[in-house]
């Protein structure tokens, strides 16, 4: 999964867990920070310019090419799949200040989250 799609999953997982859209994601592995612009029906990843919208079936439409399935397992855990590449992922987003995303191959990615309530 590309870094852009990982950010989008982290932002959406936090949004679904808290009801608040992130305005900033900080990648703990690389030290990079990425702005997110909340919008009425989703958000835009400002680094990549990708516009994200929630489809009526709950999947995420990312730009013109990608479609991501994302479902909550419980109050903290989520799982999903990139419906274009079939790559699966899991993660934790308990509504706190971070999201951890686990890729199929065993890699993990952590993001500190600043949302609209903390901005």
CNS distance restraints for C-alpha pairs under 8 A (distance, minus, plus):
assign (resid   1 and name CA) (resid   5 and name CA) 6.29 0.50 0.50
assign (resid   1 and name CA) (resid   6 and name CA) 6.57 0.50 0.50
assign (resid   1 and name CA) (resid  82 and name CA) 7.96 0.50 0.50
assign (resid   1 and name CA) (resid  87 and name CA) 7.17 0.50 0.50
assign (resid   1 and name CA) (resid 103 and name CA) 7.73 0.50 0.50
assign (resid   2 and name CA) (resid   6 and name CA) 6.30 0.50 0.50
assign (resid   3 and name CA) (resid   7 and name CA) 6.26 0.50 0.50
assign (resid   4 and name CA) (resid   8 and name CA) 6.33 0.50 0.50
assign (resid   4 and name CA) (resid  45 and name CA) 7.93 0.50 0.50
assign (resid   4 and name CA) (resid  48 and name CA) 6.82 0.50 0.50
assign (resid   5 and name CA) (resid   9 and name CA) 6.15 0.50 0.50
assign (resid   6 and name CA) (resid  10 and name CA) 6.19 0.50 0.50
assign (resid   6 and name CA) (resid 101 and name CA) 7.43 0.50 0.50
assign (resid   6 and name CA) (resid 109 and name CA) 7.96 0.50 0.50
assign (resid   7 and name CA) (resid  11 and name CA) 6.07 0.50 0.50
assign (resid   7 and name CA) (resid  25 and name CA) 7.45 0.50 0.50
assign (resid   7 and name CA) (resid  45 and name CA) 7.99 0.50 0.50
assign (resid   8 and name CA) (resid  12 and name CA) 6.06 0.50 0.50
assign (resid   8 and name CA) (resid  45 and name CA) 7.16 0.50 0.50
assign (resid   8 and name CA) (resid  52 and name CA) 7.75 0.50 0.50
assign (resid   9 and name CA) (resid  13 and name CA) 5.90 0.50 0.50
assign (resid   9 and name CA) (resid  70 and name CA) 7.95 0.50 0.50
assign (resid  10 and name CA) (resid  14 and name CA) 6.20 0.50 0.50
assign (resid  10 and name CA) (resid  93 and name CA) 7.91 0.50 0.50
assign (resid  10 and name CA) (resid  99 and name CA) 5.91 0.50 0.50
assign (resid  10 and name CA) (resid 100 and name CA) 7.42 0.50 0.50
assign (resid  10 and name CA) (resid 101 and name CA) 7.00 0.50 0.50
assign (resid  10 and name CA) (resid 111 and name CA) 7.22 0.50 0.50
assign (resid  11 and name CA) (resid  15 and name CA) 6.14 0.50 0.50
assign (resid  11 and name CA) (resid  21 and name CA) 6.99 0.50 0.50
assign (resid  11 and name CA) (resid  22 and name CA) 6.00 0.50 0.50
assign (resid  11 and name CA) (resid  25 and name CA) 7.48 0.50 0.50
assign (resid  11 and name CA) (resid 113 and name CA) 8.00 0.50 0.50
assign (resid  12 and name CA) (resid  16 and name CA) 6.06 0.50 0.50
assign (resid  12 and name CA) (resid  21 and name CA) 7.49 0.50 0.50
assign (resid  13 and name CA) (resid  17 and name CA) 6.11 0.50 0.50
assign (resid  13 and name CA) (resid  70 and name CA) 7.90 0.50 0.50
assign (resid  13 and name CA) (resid  78 and name CA) 7.45 0.50 0.50
assign (resid  13 and name CA) (resid  93 and name CA) 6.09 0.50 0.50
assign (resid  13 and name CA) (resid  99 and name CA) 7.63 0.50 0.50
assign (resid  14 and name CA) (resid  18 and name CA) 6.01 0.50 0.50
assign (resid  14 and name CA) (resid  19 and name CA) 7.74 0.50 0.50
assign (resid  14 and name CA) (resid  20 and name CA) 7.38 0.50 0.50
assign (resid  14 and name CA) (resid  21 and name CA) 7.08 0.50 0.50
assign (resid  14 and name CA) (resid  22 and name CA) 7.22 0.50 0.50
assign (resid  14 and name CA) (resid  93 and name CA) 5.71 0.50 0.50
assign (resid  14 and name CA) (resid  94 and name CA) 7.59 0.50 0.50
assign (resid  14 and name CA) (resid  95 and name CA) 6.12 0.50 0.50
assign (resid  14 and name CA) (resid  99 and name CA) 6.87 0.50 0.50
assign (resid  14 and name CA) (resid 113 and name CA) 7.96 0.50 0.50
assign (resid  15 and name CA) (resid  19 and name CA) 5.03 0.50 0.50
assign (resid  15 and name CA) (resid  20 and name CA) 4.96 0.50 0.50
assign (resid  15 and name CA) (resid  21 and name CA) 4.68 0.50 0.50
assign (resid  15 and name CA) (resid  22 and name CA) 6.79 0.50 0.50
assign (resid  16 and name CA) (resid  20 and name CA) 7.58 0.50 0.50
assign (resid  17 and name CA) (resid  75 and name CA) 7.15 0.50 0.50
assign (resid  17 and name CA) (resid  76 and name CA) 7.44 0.50 0.50
assign (resid  17 and name CA) (resid  93 and name CA) 6.44 0.50 0.50
assign (resid  17 and name CA) (resid  94 and name CA) 6.20 0.50 0.50
assign (resid  17 and name CA) (resid  95 and name CA) 5.16 0.50 0.50
assign (resid  18 and name CA) (resid  94 and name CA) 7.90 0.50 0.50
assign (resid  18 and name CA) (resid  95 and name CA) 4.97 0.50 0.50
assign (resid  20 and name CA) (resid 115 and name CA) 6.19 0.50 0.50
assign (resid  20 and name CA) (resid 116 and name CA) 6.16 0.50 0.50
assign (resid  20 and name CA) (resid 117 and name CA) 7.24 0.50 0.50
assign (resid  21 and name CA) (resid  38 and name CA) 5.97 0.50 0.50
assign (resid  21 and name CA) (resid  43 and name CA) 7.73 0.50 0.50
assign (resid  21 and name CA) (resid 115 and name CA) 5.69 0.50 0.50
assign (resid  21 and name CA) (resid 116 and name CA) 6.24 0.50 0.50
assign (resid  22 and name CA) (resid  36 and name CA) 6.32 0.50 0.50
assign (resid  22 and name CA) (resid  37 and name CA) 7.94 0.50 0.50
assign (resid  22 and name CA) (resid  38 and name CA) 7.24 0.50 0.50
assign (resid  22 and name CA) (resid 113 and name CA) 6.31 0.50 0.50
assign (resid  22 and name CA) (resid 114 and name CA) 5.56 0.50 0.50
assign (resid  22 and name CA) (resid 115 and name CA) 3.81 0.50 0.50
assign (resid  22 and name CA) (resid 116 and name CA) 6.13 0.50 0.50
assign (resid  23 and name CA) (resid  35 and name CA) 5.76 0.50 0.50
assign (resid  23 and name CA) (resid  36 and name CA) 4.56 0.50 0.50
assign (resid  23 and name CA) (resid  37 and name CA) 5.96 0.50 0.50
assign (resid  23 and name CA) (resid  38 and name CA) 6.79 0.50 0.50
assign (resid  23 and name CA) (resid 113 and name CA) 7.88 0.50 0.50
assign (resid  23 and name CA) (resid 114 and name CA) 5.91 0.50 0.50
assign (resid  23 and name CA) (resid 115 and name CA) 5.18 0.50 0.50
assign (resid  23 and name CA) (resid 116 and name CA) 6.22 0.50 0.50
assign (resid  23 and name CA) (resid 119 and name CA) 7.36 0.50 0.50
assign (resid  24 and name CA) (resid  33 and name CA) 6.81 0.50 0.50
assign (resid  24 and name CA) (resid  34 and name CA) 5.58 0.50 0.50
assign (resid  24 and name CA) (resid  35 and name CA) 4.56 0.50 0.50
assign (resid  24 and name CA) (resid  36 and name CA) 5.53 0.50 0.50
assign (resid  24 and name CA) (resid 113 and name CA) 6.06 0.50 0.50
assign (resid  24 and name CA) (resid 114 and name CA) 5.13 0.50 0.50
assign (resid  24 and name CA) (resid 115 and name CA) 6.78 0.50 0.50
assign (resid  25 and name CA) (resid  33 and name CA) 5.64 0.50 0.50
assign (resid  25 and name CA) (resid  34 and name CA) 5.17 0.50 0.50
assign (resid  25 and name CA) (resid  35 and name CA) 6.54 0.50 0.50
assign (resid  25 and name CA) (resid  36 and name CA) 7.45 0.50 0.50
assign (resid  25 and name CA) (resid 111 and name CA) 5.98 0.50 0.50
assign (resid  25 and name CA) (resid 112 and name CA) 5.79 0.50 0.50
assign (resid  25 and name CA) (resid 113 and name CA) 4.91 0.50 0.50
assign (resid  25 and name CA) (resid 114 and name CA) 6.48 0.50 0.50
assign (resid  26 and name CA) (resid  31 and name CA) 6.55 0.50 0.50
assign (resid  26 and name CA) (resid  32 and name CA) 5.76 0.50 0.50
assign (resid  26 and name CA) (resid  33 and name CA) 4.25 0.50 0.50
assign (resid  26 and name CA) (resid  34 and name CA) 6.30 0.50 0.50
assign (resid  26 and name CA) (resid 111 and name CA) 5.27 0.50 0.50
assign (resid  26 and name CA) (resid 112 and name CA) 5.00 0.50 0.50
assign (resid  26 and name CA) (resid 113 and name CA) 6.50 0.50 0.50
assign (resid  27 and name CA) (resid  31 and name CA) 5.40 0.50 0.50
assign (resid  27 and name CA) (resid  32 and name CA) 5.37 0.50 0.50
assign (resid  27 and name CA) (resid  33 and name CA) 6.23 0.50 0.50
assign (resid  27 and name CA) (resid 109 and name CA) 7.55 0.50 0.50
assign (resid  27 and name CA) (resid 110 and name CA) 6.10 0.50 0.50
assign (resid  27 and name CA) (resid 111 and name CA) 4.64 0.50 0.50
assign (resid  27 and name CA) (resid 112 and name CA) 6.63 0.50 0.50
assign (resid  28 and name CA) (resid  32 and name CA) 7.52 0.50 0.50
assign (resid  28 and name CA) (resid 109 and name CA) 7.63 0.50 0.50
assign (resid  28 and name CA) (resid 110 and name CA) 5.54 0.50 0.50
assign (resid  28 and name CA) (resid 111 and name CA) 5.57 0.50 0.50
assign (resid  28 and name CA) (resid 112 and name CA) 6.80 0.50 0.50
assign (resid  29 and name CA) (resid 109 and name CA) 6.91 0.50 0.50
assign (resid  29 and name CA) (resid 110 and name CA) 6.82 0.50 0.50
assign (resid  34 and name CA) (resid  45 and name CA) 7.59 0.50 0.50
assign (resid  34 and name CA) (resid  46 and name CA) 7.14 0.50 0.50
assign (resid  34 and name CA) (resid  47 and name CA) 6.34 0.50 0.50
assign (resid  35 and name CA) (resid  45 and name CA) 6.57 0.50 0.50
assign (resid  35 and name CA) (resid  46 and name CA) 5.54 0.50 0.50
assign (resid  35 and name CA) (resid  47 and name CA) 6.88 0.50 0.50
assign (resid  36 and name CA) (resid  43 and name CA) 6.67 0.50 0.50
assign (resid  36 and name CA) (resid  44 and name CA) 5.74 0.50 0.50
assign (resid  36 and name CA) (resid  45 and name CA) 4.89 0.50 0.50
assign (resid  36 and name CA) (resid  46 and name CA) 5.65 0.50 0.50
assign (resid  37 and name CA) (resid  43 and name CA) 5.42 0.50 0.50
assign (resid  37 and name CA) (resid  44 and name CA) 5.08 0.50 0.50
assign (resid  37 and name CA) (resid  45 and name CA) 6.61 0.50 0.50
assign (resid  37 and name CA) (resid  46 and name CA) 6.73 0.50 0.50
assign (resid  38 and name CA) (resid  42 and name CA) 6.36 0.50 0.50
assign (resid  38 and name CA) (resid  43 and name CA) 4.37 0.50 0.50
assign (resid  38 and name CA) (resid  44 and name CA) 6.62 0.50 0.50
assign (resid  39 and name CA) (resid  43 and name CA) 4.85 0.50 0.50
assign (resid  39 and name CA) (resid  44 and name CA) 7.41 0.50 0.50
assign (resid  41 and name CA) (resid  53 and name CA) 5.79 0.50 0.50
assign (resid  41 and name CA) (resid  54 and name CA) 6.67 0.50 0.50
assign (resid  42 and name CA) (resid  51 and name CA) 7.74 0.50 0.50
assign (resid  42 and name CA) (resid  52 and name CA) 5.49 0.50 0.50
assign (resid  42 and name CA) (resid  53 and name CA) 4.66 0.50 0.50
assign (resid  42 and name CA) (resid  54 and name CA) 6.31 0.50 0.50
assign (resid  43 and name CA) (resid  51 and name CA) 6.15 0.50 0.50
assign (resid  43 and name CA) (resid  52 and name CA) 5.37 0.50 0.50
assign (resid  43 and name CA) (resid  53 and name CA) 6.93 0.50 0.50
assign (resid  44 and name CA) (resid  49 and name CA) 6.31 0.50 0.50
assign (resid  44 and name CA) (resid  50 and name CA) 5.69 0.50 0.50
assign (resid  44 and name CA) (resid  51 and name CA) 4.43 0.50 0.50
assign (resid  44 and name CA) (resid  52 and name CA) 5.91 0.50 0.50
assign (resid  45 and name CA) (resid  49 and name CA) 5.46 0.50 0.50
assign (resid  45 and name CA) (resid  50 and name CA) 5.39 0.50 0.50
assign (resid  45 and name CA) (resid  51 and name CA) 6.56 0.50 0.50
assign (resid  45 and name CA) (resid  52 and name CA) 7.82 0.50 0.50
assign (resid  46 and name CA) (resid  50 and name CA) 7.25 0.50 0.50
assign (resid  50 and name CA) (resid  62 and name CA) 6.33 0.50 0.50
assign (resid  50 and name CA) (resid  63 and name CA) 5.16 0.50 0.50
assign (resid  51 and name CA) (resid  62 and name CA) 5.88 0.50 0.50
assign (resid  51 and name CA) (resid  63 and name CA) 5.18 0.50 0.50
assign (resid  52 and name CA) (resid  60 and name CA) 6.53 0.50 0.50
assign (resid  52 and name CA) (resid  61 and name CA) 5.57 0.50 0.50
assign (resid  52 and name CA) (resid  62 and name CA) 4.64 0.50 0.50
assign (resid  52 and name CA) (resid  63 and name CA) 6.38 0.50 0.50
assign (resid  53 and name CA) (resid  60 and name CA) 5.68 0.50 0.50
assign (resid  53 and name CA) (resid  61 and name CA) 5.15 0.50 0.50
assign (resid  53 and name CA) (resid  62 and name CA) 6.72 0.50 0.50
assign (resid  54 and name CA) (resid  58 and name CA) 5.95 0.50 0.50
assign (resid  54 and name CA) (resid  59 and name CA) 5.89 0.50 0.50
assign (resid  54 and name CA) (resid  60 and name CA) 4.66 0.50 0.50
assign (resid  54 and name CA) (resid  61 and name CA) 6.18 0.50 0.50
assign (resid  55 and name CA) (resid  59 and name CA) 5.32 0.50 0.50
assign (resid  55 and name CA) (resid  60 and name CA) 5.85 0.50 0.50
assign (resid  55 and name CA) (resid  61 and name CA) 6.50 0.50 0.50
assign (resid  58 and name CA) (resid  69 and name CA) 7.27 0.50 0.50
assign (resid  58 and name CA) (resid  70 and name CA) 7.42 0.50 0.50
assign (resid  59 and name CA) (resid  67 and name CA) 6.74 0.50 0.50
assign (resid  59 and name CA) (resid  68 and name CA) 5.60 0.50 0.50
assign (resid  59 and name CA) (resid  69 and name CA) 4.62 0.50 0.50
assign (resid  59 and name CA) (resid  70 and name CA) 6.27 0.50 0.50
assign (resid  60 and name CA) (resid  67 and name CA) 5.54 0.50 0.50
assign (resid  60 and name CA) (resid  68 and name CA) 4.99 0.50 0.50
assign (resid  60 and name CA) (resid  69 and name CA) 6.38 0.50 0.50
assign (resid  60 and name CA) (resid  70 and name CA) 7.57 0.50 0.50
assign (resid  61 and name CA) (resid  65 and name CA) 7.99 0.50 0.50
assign (resid  61 and name CA) (resid  66 and name CA) 6.17 0.50 0.50
assign (resid  61 and name CA) (resid  67 and name CA) 4.78 0.50 0.50
assign (resid  61 and name CA) (resid  68 and name CA) 6.68 0.50 0.50
assign (resid  62 and name CA) (resid  66 and name CA) 4.95 0.50 0.50
assign (resid  62 and name CA) (resid  67 and name CA) 5.86 0.50 0.50
assign (resid  62 and name CA) (resid  68 and name CA) 7.55 0.50 0.50
assign (resid  66 and name CA) (resid  82 and name CA) 7.44 0.50 0.50
assign (resid  66 and name CA) (resid  83 and name CA) 7.33 0.50 0.50
assign (resid  66 and name CA) (resid  84 and name CA) 6.18 0.50 0.50
assign (resid  67 and name CA) (resid  82 and name CA) 6.31 0.50 0.50
assign (resid  67 and name CA) (resid  83 and name CA) 5.53 0.50 0.50
assign (resid  67 and name CA) (resid  84 and name CA) 6.50 0.50 0.50
assign (resid  68 and name CA) (resid  80 and name CA) 7.10 0.50 0.50
assign (resid  68 and name CA) (resid  81 and name CA) 5.83 0.50 0.50
assign (resid  68 and name CA) (resid  82 and name CA) 4.64 0.50 0.50
assign (resid  68 and name CA) (resid  83 and name CA) 5.54 0.50 0.50
assign (resid  68 and name CA) (resid  84 and name CA) 7.91 0.50 0.50
assign (resid  69 and name CA) (resid  80 and name CA) 5.08 0.50 0.50
assign (resid  69 and name CA) (resid  81 and name CA) 5.22 0.50 0.50
assign (resid  69 and name CA) (resid  82 and name CA) 6.46 0.50 0.50
assign (resid  69 and name CA) (resid  83 and name CA) 6.72 0.50 0.50
assign (resid  70 and name CA) (resid  78 and name CA) 7.00 0.50 0.50
assign (resid  70 and name CA) (resid  79 and name CA) 5.84 0.50 0.50
assign (resid  70 and name CA) (resid  80 and name CA) 4.28 0.50 0.50
assign (resid  70 and name CA) (resid  81 and name CA) 6.80 0.50 0.50
assign (resid  71 and name CA) (resid  78 and name CA) 5.58 0.50 0.50
assign (resid  71 and name CA) (resid  79 and name CA) 5.54 0.50 0.50
assign (resid  71 and name CA) (resid  80 and name CA) 6.11 0.50 0.50
assign (resid  72 and name CA) (resid  76 and name CA) 7.54 0.50 0.50
assign (resid  72 and name CA) (resid  77 and name CA) 6.04 0.50 0.50
assign (resid  72 and name CA) (resid  78 and name CA) 4.25 0.50 0.50
assign (resid  72 and name CA) (resid  79 and name CA) 6.49 0.50 0.50
assign (resid  73 and name CA) (resid  77 and name CA) 5.11 0.50 0.50
assign (resid  73 and name CA) (resid  78 and name CA) 4.99 0.50 0.50
assign (resid  73 and name CA) (resid  79 and name CA) 6.84 0.50 0.50
assign (resid  74 and name CA) (resid  78 and name CA) 7.19 0.50 0.50
assign (resid  75 and name CA) (resid  94 and name CA) 6.28 0.50 0.50
assign (resid  76 and name CA) (resid  92 and name CA) 5.36 0.50 0.50
assign (resid  76 and name CA) (resid  93 and name CA) 5.16 0.50 0.50
assign (resid  76 and name CA) (resid  94 and name CA) 4.19 0.50 0.50
assign (resid  76 and name CA) (resid  95 and name CA) 7.57 0.50 0.50
assign (resid  77 and name CA) (resid  90 and name CA) 7.42 0.50 0.50
assign (resid  77 and name CA) (resid  91 and name CA) 5.72 0.50 0.50
assign (resid  77 and name CA) (resid  92 and name CA) 4.58 0.50 0.50
assign (resid  77 and name CA) (resid  93 and name CA) 6.37 0.50 0.50
assign (resid  77 and name CA) (resid  94 and name CA) 7.38 0.50 0.50
assign (resid  78 and name CA) (resid  90 and name CA) 5.66 0.50 0.50
assign (resid  78 and name CA) (resid  91 and name CA) 5.26 0.50 0.50
assign (resid  78 and name CA) (resid  92 and name CA) 6.13 0.50 0.50
assign (resid  78 and name CA) (resid  93 and name CA) 7.41 0.50 0.50
assign (resid  79 and name CA) (resid  88 and name CA) 7.67 0.50 0.50
assign (resid  79 and name CA) (resid  89 and name CA) 5.79 0.50 0.50
assign (resid  79 and name CA) (resid  90 and name CA) 4.13 0.50 0.50
assign (resid  79 and name CA) (resid  91 and name CA) 6.27 0.50 0.50
assign (resid  80 and name CA) (resid  88 and name CA) 5.78 0.50 0.50
assign (resid  80 and name CA) (resid  89 and name CA) 5.38 0.50 0.50
assign (resid  80 and name CA) (resid  90 and name CA) 6.21 0.50 0.50
assign (resid  81 and name CA) (resid  86 and name CA) 6.04 0.50 0.50
assign (resid  81 and name CA) (resid  87 and name CA) 5.51 0.50 0.50
assign (resid  81 and name CA) (resid  88 and name CA) 4.21 0.50 0.50
assign (resid  81 and name CA) (resid  89 and name CA) 6.01 0.50 0.50
assign (resid  82 and name CA) (resid  86 and name CA) 5.24 0.50 0.50
assign (resid  82 and name CA) (resid  87 and name CA) 5.27 0.50 0.50
assign (resid  82 and name CA) (resid  88 and name CA) 6.41 0.50 0.50
assign (resid  83 and name CA) (resid  87 and name CA) 7.45 0.50 0.50
assign (resid  87 and name CA) (resid 104 and name CA) 7.08 0.50 0.50
assign (resid  88 and name CA) (resid 103 and name CA) 6.85 0.50 0.50
assign (resid  88 and name CA) (resid 104 and name CA) 5.79 0.50 0.50
assign (resid  89 and name CA) (resid 101 and name CA) 7.06 0.50 0.50
assign (resid  89 and name CA) (resid 102 and name CA) 5.66 0.50 0.50
assign (resid  89 and name CA) (resid 103 and name CA) 4.80 0.50 0.50
assign (resid  89 and name CA) (resid 104 and name CA) 5.65 0.50 0.50
assign (resid  90 and name CA) (resid 101 and name CA) 6.00 0.50 0.50
assign (resid  90 and name CA) (resid 102 and name CA) 5.16 0.50 0.50
assign (resid  90 and name CA) (resid 103 and name CA) 6.76 0.50 0.50
assign (resid  91 and name CA) (resid  99 and name CA) 7.31 0.50 0.50
assign (resid  91 and name CA) (resid 100 and name CA) 5.41 0.50 0.50
assign (resid  91 and name CA) (resid 101 and name CA) 4.32 0.50 0.50
assign (resid  91 and name CA) (resid 102 and name CA) 5.48 0.50 0.50
assign (resid  92 and name CA) (resid  99 and name CA) 5.76 0.50 0.50
assign (resid  92 and name CA) (resid 100 and name CA) 5.28 0.50 0.50
assign (resid  92 and name CA) (resid 101 and name CA) 6.67 0.50 0.50
assign (resid  93 and name CA) (resid  98 and name CA) 6.73 0.50 0.50
assign (resid  93 and name CA) (resid  99 and name CA) 4.77 0.50 0.50
assign (resid  93 and name CA) (resid 100 and name CA) 6.78 0.50 0.50
assign (resid  94 and name CA) (resid  99 and name CA) 7.68 0.50 0.50
assign (resid  97 and name CA) (resid 112 and name CA) 5.73 0.50 0.50
assign (resid  97 and name CA) (resid 113 and name CA) 5.04 0.50 0.50
assign (resid  97 and name CA) (resid 114 and name CA) 6.82 0.50 0.50
assign (resid  98 and name CA) (resid 110 and name CA) 7.05 0.50 0.50
assign (resid  98 and name CA) (resid 111 and name CA) 5.44 0.50 0.50
assign (resid  98 and name CA) (resid 112 and name CA) 4.34 0.50 0.50
assign (resid  98 and name CA) (resid 113 and name CA) 5.28 0.50 0.50
assign (resid  99 and name CA) (resid 110 and name CA) 5.81 0.50 0.50
assign (resid  99 and name CA) (resid 111 and name CA) 5.29 0.50 0.50
assign (resid  99 and name CA) (resid 112 and name CA) 6.64 0.50 0.50
assign (resid  99 and name CA) (resid 113 and name CA) 7.31 0.50 0.50
assign (resid 100 and name CA) (resid 108 and name CA) 6.85 0.50 0.50
assign (resid 100 and name CA) (resid 109 and name CA) 5.66 0.50 0.50
assign (resid 100 and name CA) (resid 110 and name CA) 4.41 0.50 0.50
assign (resid 100 and name CA) (resid 111 and name CA) 6.41 0.50 0.50
assign (resid 101 and name CA) (resid 108 and name CA) 5.51 0.50 0.50
assign (resid 101 and name CA) (resid 109 and name CA) 5.14 0.50 0.50
assign (resid 101 and name CA) (resid 110 and name CA) 6.37 0.50 0.50
assign (resid 102 and name CA) (resid 106 and name CA) 6.53 0.50 0.50
assign (resid 102 and name CA) (resid 107 and name CA) 5.94 0.50 0.50
assign (resid 102 and name CA) (resid 108 and name CA) 4.35 0.50 0.50
assign (resid 102 and name CA) (resid 109 and name CA) 6.52 0.50 0.50
assign (resid 103 and name CA) (resid 107 and name CA) 5.33 0.50 0.50
assign (resid 103 and name CA) (resid 108 and name CA) 5.98 0.50 0.50
assign (resid 114 and name CA) (resid 118 and name CA) 5.95 0.50 0.50
assign (resid 114 and name CA) (resid 119 and name CA) 6.34 0.50 0.50
assign (resid 115 and name CA) (resid 119 and name CA) 6.04 0.50 0.50
